[in-house]
Amino acid sequence: MQLGVVLFIAIGLSMDAFAVSVVTGSVYRDLKVRHALRMALFFGGFQAAMPIIGFLAGLSLRRYIAAYDHWIAFGLLAAVGGKMIYESLKIESAEKNLDPSNLLVLLALAVATSIDALAIGISLSMLTAGIVGSAAIIGAVTFVLSYAGIEIGKRFGHFFESKIEILGGLILIAIGVKILIEHLTASG
């Protein structure tokens, strides 16, 4: 898979973690660097692990769905992107009551923000032979954006939090459309 596409997928997937990080930085302004690094590590680690799990699950299904894998990849990317856009339009006050310095809360947030990456891993299993490099890029981008999100949140609050999730959703939908168009024009 092309590096540019993987980077756009990584950016799109990391928007949930970035938005949570911005909120965390704006609500918990006294977080220490070690808390920010731990949060970024959890988010990046889970974002890297989930596509691998999804990829392995998708490999077991690949031979049964090879004829329409491009439609599944498109559907998953569009669904994940649409979900991100929908969720960005809802008011999420519950995040403000969660203390990210608590390891159990951090674990729950890391899992919640990386579930979408599981679906992307299934899509990637239908499109590419390898996952390790893609997962590493997804994890690294999420780590960097999560840490940056905390710092941005400390300085600017969550002024543009929902707009970022909308952008991430639109990126994933656009990648799904690109995959579908490329497959349909190549085979037709």
C-alpha positions as CSV (number, residue, x, y, z in Angstrom):
1,M,0.0,0.0,0.0
2,Q,1.2,3.5,-0.8
3,L,2.9,5.4,2.0
4,G,0.6,8.5,1.4
5,V,-2.5,6.4,1.8
6,V,-1.2,4.8,5.0
7,L,-0.4,8.2,6.4
8,F,-3.9,9.5,5.6
9,I,-5.5,6.4,7.2
10,A,-3.2,6.9,10.2
11,I,-4.3,10.6,10.5
12,G,-7.9,9.7,10.1
13,L,-7.8,7.0,12.7
14,S,-5.9,9.1,15.2
15,M,-8.5,11.9,15.2
16,D,-10.5,10.2,18.0
17,A,-7.4,9.9,20.2
18,F,-6.4,13.5,19.2
19,A,-9.8,14.8,20.2
20,V,-9.8,13.0,23.5
21,S,-6.2,14.4,24.1
22,V,-7.3,17.9,23.3
23,V,-10.2,17.6,25.8
24,T,-7.9,16.1,28.4
25,G,-5.4,18.9,28.0
26,S,-8.1,21.5,28.3
27,V,-9.8,19.9,31.3
28,Y,-6.7,18.6,33.2
29,R,-4.3,21.5,32.6
30,D,-1.9,20.3,35.4
31,L,-1.1,16.9,33.7
32,K,2.6,16.1,34.0
33,V,4.7,15.3,30.9
34,R,4.8,11.6,32.1
35,H,1.0,11.5,32.1
36,A,0.9,13.0,28.6
37,L,3.6,10.5,27.4
38,R,1.8,7.6,29.0
39,M,-1.5,8.6,27.4
40,A,0.1,9.0,24.0
41,L,1.8,5.6,24.4
42,F,-1.4,3.9,25.3
43,F,-3.3,5.5,22.4
44,G,-0.5,4.8,19.9
45,G,0.0,1.3,21.1
46,F,-3.6,0.3,20.8
47,Q,-3.9,2.1,17.5
48,A,-1.0,-0.1,16.2
49,A,-2.2,-3.3,17.7
50,M,-5.9,-3.2,16.6
51,P,-5.2,-3.1,12.8
52,I,-3.0,-6.2,13.3
53,I,-5.8,-8.0,15.0
54,G,-8.2,-7.0,12.4
55,F,-5.8,-7.9,9.6
56,L,-5.4,-11.4,11.0
57,A,-9.1,-11.8,11.3
58,G,-9.6,-10.5,7.7
59,L,-7.0,-13.0,6.4
60,S,-9.1,-15.9,7.5
61,L,-12.1,-14.4,5.6
62,R,-10.2,-13.3,2.5
63,R,-10.8,-16.3,0.3
64,Y,-14.5,-16.2,0.9
65,I,-14.9,-12.5,0.1
66,A,-12.2,-11.9,-2.5
67,A,-14.7,-11.1,-5.3
68,Y,-16.2,-8.1,-3.4
69,D,-13.4,-7.2,-1.0
70,H,-13.3,-3.7,-2.4
71,W,-16.9,-3.1,-1.5
72,I,-16.2,-4.3,2.0
73,A,-13.2,-2.1,2.3
74,F,-15.2,0.9,1.1
75,G,-18.1,0.0,3.4
76,L,-15.9,-0.3,6.5
77,L,-14.0,2.9,5.8
78,A,-17.3,4.8,5.0
79,A,-18.9,3.4,8.1
80,V,-16.0,4.3,10.4
81,G,-15.7,7.7,8.8
82,G,-19.5,8.3,9.1
83,K,-19.4,7.2,12.7
84,M,-16.6,9.6,13.5
85,I,-18.6,12.5,11.9
86,Y,-21.8,11.5,13.7
87,E,-20.0,11.3,17.1
88,S,-18.3,14.6,16.5
89,L,-21.7,16.3,16.3
90,K,-22.9,14.9,19.7
91,I,-22.1,16.7,22.9
92,E,-19.7,14.6,24.9
93,S,-19.6,15.8,28.5
94,A,-18.8,12.4,29.8
95,E,-15.1,12.7,28.8
96,K,-14.7,15.6,31.2
97,N,-15.5,13.3,34.1
98,L,-12.8,10.8,33.3
99,D,-9.3,11.2,34.8
100,P,-6.8,10.0,32.3
101,S,-4.0,9.7,34.9
102,N,-6.0,6.7,36.2
103,L,-4.6,3.6,34.4
104,L,-8.0,1.9,34.1
105,V,-9.6,5.0,32.7
106,L,-6.7,5.3,30.3
107,L,-7.0,1.7,29.2
108,A,-10.7,2.2,28.5
109,L,-10.1,5.3,26.5
110,A,-7.3,3.6,24.5
111,V,-9.6,0.7,23.6
112,A,-12.5,3.0,22.8
113,T,-10.5,5.2,20.5
114,S,-8.9,2.3,18.7
115,I,-11.9,0.1,17.9
116,D,-12.1,1.8,14.5
117,A,-8.6,0.6,13.8
118,L,-9.8,-3.0,14.1
119,A,-12.2,-2.5,11.2
120,I,-9.4,-0.8,9.2
121,G,-7.2,-3.8,9.8
122,I,-9.9,-6.0,8.2
123,S,-10.0,-3.7,5.2
124,L,-6.2,-3.7,4.9
125,S,-6.2,-7.5,4.9
126,M,-8.1,-7.4,1.7
127,L,-5.9,-4.8,0.1
128,T,-2.3,-5.5,1.0
129,A,0.0,-8.4,1.9
130,G,1.7,-6.8,4.9
131,I,0.5,-5.0,8.0
132,V,3.4,-4.4,10.3
133,G,4.7,-1.3,8.6
134,S,1.2,0.2,8.3
135,A,0.4,-0.6,12.0
136,A,3.7,1.0,13.0
137,I,2.9,4.2,11.1
138,I,-0.6,4.3,12.5
139,G,0.7,3.9,16.0
140,A,3.5,6.5,15.6
141,V,1.1,9.1,14.1
142,T,-1.4,8.5,16.9
143,F,1.4,8.8,19.5
144,V,2.6,12.1,18.1
145,L,-0.9,13.6,17.6
146,S,-2.1,12.4,21.0
147,Y,0.8,14.1,22.8
148,A,0.4,17.2,20.6
149,G,-3.4,17.2,21.4
150,I,-2.7,17.4,25.1
151,E,-0.4,20.4,24.6
152,I,-2.9,22.0,22.3
153,G,-5.7,21.4,24.7
154,K,-3.7,23.1,27.5
155,R,-3.3,26.2,25.4
156,F,-6.4,26.5,23.3
157,G,-9.1,24.3,25.0
158,H,-11.3,22.2,22.8
159,F,-12.4,25.0,20.5
160,F,-12.0,22.9,17.4
161,E,-12.3,19.3,18.7
162,S,-15.4,18.3,16.8
163,K,-14.1,19.8,13.6
164,I,-11.0,17.6,13.8
165,E,-13.1,14.4,14.2
166,I,-15.2,15.5,11.1
167,L,-12.0,15.9,9.1
168,G,-10.8,12.5,10.2
169,G,-14.1,10.9,9.2
170,L,-14.0,12.7,5.8
171,I,-10.5,11.4,5.2
172,L,-11.5,7.8,5.8
173,I,-14.6,8.1,3.6
174,A,-12.4,9.6,0.8
175,I,-9.9,6.7,1.1
176,G,-12.8,4.3,0.8
177,V,-14.1,6.0,-2.3
178,K,-10.6,6.0,-3.8
179,I,-10.2,2.3,-3.2
180,L,-13.6,1.6,-4.8
181,I,-13.0,3.8,-7.8
182,E,-9.6,2.3,-8.4
183,H,-10.9,-1.2,-8.2
184,L,-14.0,-0.6,-10.4
185,T,-12.0,1.3,-13.1
186,A,-9.2,-1.3,-13.1
187,S,-11.6,-4.3,-13.6
188,G,-14.0,-2.6,-15.9
